[in-house]
Amino acid sequence: MYGLYDKEGILRFVDSDKDACIAYAELFELGSTNYCLMDLGNDTKEVKKY
């Protein structure tokens, strides 16, 4: 799972495909200096609510 964050640290897009995240950045004309692509991992654990 990948997440695309803008230069202000706001999550803009999440997808399991890295290329889809990059295509999203290109769609909105975000240059590579204006975003950060992060591998979010798939091994998240559910948090119990009390």
C-alpha positions in Angstrom: 0.0 0.0 0.0 1.4 3.4 -1.0 0.4 6.9 0.1 1.2 10.1 -1.7 1.7 13.1 0.6 2.0 16.7 -0.7 4.8 19.1 0.4 2.7 20.2 3.4 2.4 16.6 4.7 -1.2 16.1 3.7 -2.2 12.7 2.5 -3.7 13.1 -1.0 -4.0 9.6 -2.4 -3.7 6.0 -1.3 -3.4 3.0 -3.6 -1.8 -0.4 -3.6 0.0 0.4 -6.9 3.0 2.8 -6.8 2.5 3.8 -10.4 -1.1 4.8 -9.8 0.1 7.2 -7.1 2.7 8.7 -9.4 0.0 9.0 -12.2 -2.2 10.9 -9.7 0.6 13.3 -8.9 1.2 13.9 -12.6 -2.6 14.4 -13.1 -2.4 17.3 -10.7 0.9 18.5 -12.1 2.8 17.9 -8.8 6.5 17.8 -9.5 8.6 15.2 -7.7 9.9 18.0 -5.4 6.3 18.6 -4.2 5.3 15.2 -3.0 6.5 12.2 -1.0 5.6 8.6 -1.9 5.6 6.3 1.1 5.1 2.5 1.4 2.5 2.2 4.1 2.8 -1.6 4.5 0.0 -4.2 4.6 0.6 -5.6 8.0 -1.6 -3.2 10.0 -3.3 -4.4 13.1 -6.8 -3.5 14.1 -7.1 -1.4 17.3 -9.6 -2.6 19.9 -12.1 -0.1 21.0 -13.0 0.0 24.7 
